[in-house]
Amino acid sequence: MEKEQLILQSVQEYNILPLTSACDANCVFCSHRDNPPEVEVVRIPFRTIEEVERTVSFLNEKRTIYIGESATKIIEGEPFTHPQWEKILRMVRSKFPRTLISITTNGRHINEHKAALLRSLEPLEMNFSLNSASVQGRQKLMGESIDQARKSILGAELLSRYGVTFHGSIVAMPHLVGWKDVEDTVVYLDRMGAKTIRIFMPGFSRLAPAELRFDPAVLHERLALFVKKVSYRIDCPVVLEPPYIRDLTPVVAGVIKDSPAHHGGLKQNDLVISVNEFYPRSRVEAWQKLQQSGKIEVMVKRNGEDLKLAWENLKGTKAGVVMNFDFAPQRAEEIIKNMGKNRGKQVLILCSTFAHDILKAVLRLFLEDCRGISLYPVINRFFGGSIGAAGLLTVGDFLKAWEDYCLNGFLPQVIFLPREAFDYQGRDLVGNGFWQLEERTGAKVEVT
Ligand code: SF4
């Protein structure tokens, strides 16, 4: 029953179509390795055509349809391991002829037939988790045989040859494969025509073996520097996730080649001042405005000079602007609105360590009066290691953070928690409900 509800939540809330949790790779960085045993995850077998068909009708044709991703407790798998993948893709395409389909793959199954078929199913884009463009790298990171690694790496060439739009991604583990391998992989993806390249910080839990560990602060900083340097060498936009940013300044991280924004003259590092006379308050807000259909007039600052650029976004096409994700203004407004309801009370906002600096900037920008409001970063003790994302925090972590905060002598009346940490029933990854925090602290808890 829970499985069905999670599948429905994936489809309705995130426009993700789950097919299977099966994956035939064995990545050292896989988020399902080295988890504490209490973690409640949901594994789904190959869903039948009938089961998939029943949920397809809940997809939103106006949003991108995602396959091979997960935003819930469902473990995401490799979609091309599904024996009926072709039938399913054709079915989705026939029901939604014009909706963009985005498929995430580890690249092990790409062959001429698939590349040709994927091209015929446009609009479609692939997210290729290449991780390494060397045989040794794929062996080390993804546990592949020499033959399989060669085949997987060739997948990018096939996508390129058949004109399939694709983005590349790399979980960067220079401590295992060396910096040169990471750099060569970026260069290879660029040469193959990837539209964008995402470099992910790996994560490790307290149960991970010693060889997978690293200093997260040091690696994050070095990766940020690496991205900056490599971006000068290649045309393809490269972004780091989580981004190494501390503020909301709307700086362009990159521009996709031959996109409307590219033809309009927008460049990496341009600071967006206004879009159609609207002054964006964050990167996300600037990005959203730059995607609008129709004529775009943008004022940017480049090397200290103000420039006016213009282009047109045809309906259904993207501007091609890449920006680091800071904070969605809609969410900021929602949080501020909820705070308004608690005016005059002592409010404690508990957030992930990753989000702390950005959230601080959001509160400064969106709130006129910050009195009575405290922001406190929550250390992930449950997973431990380098884990810092909000989605992996537990009620136990929030409780410990509240105890630490109260040592200062303050007792909050309201506690705000990030919604990423909870499922549709308000339970965390180990099954504890947010209301348990209310019971323990006596404060009112808002999940927002
Ligand atoms: S491809 Fe993804 S799901 Fe499969 S093992 Fe690697 S990280 Fe895990």
Residues whose N, C-alpha, C, O or C-beta is under 5 A from the ligand:
A	BS01	SF4	C23 A25 N26 C27 C30 E76 N106
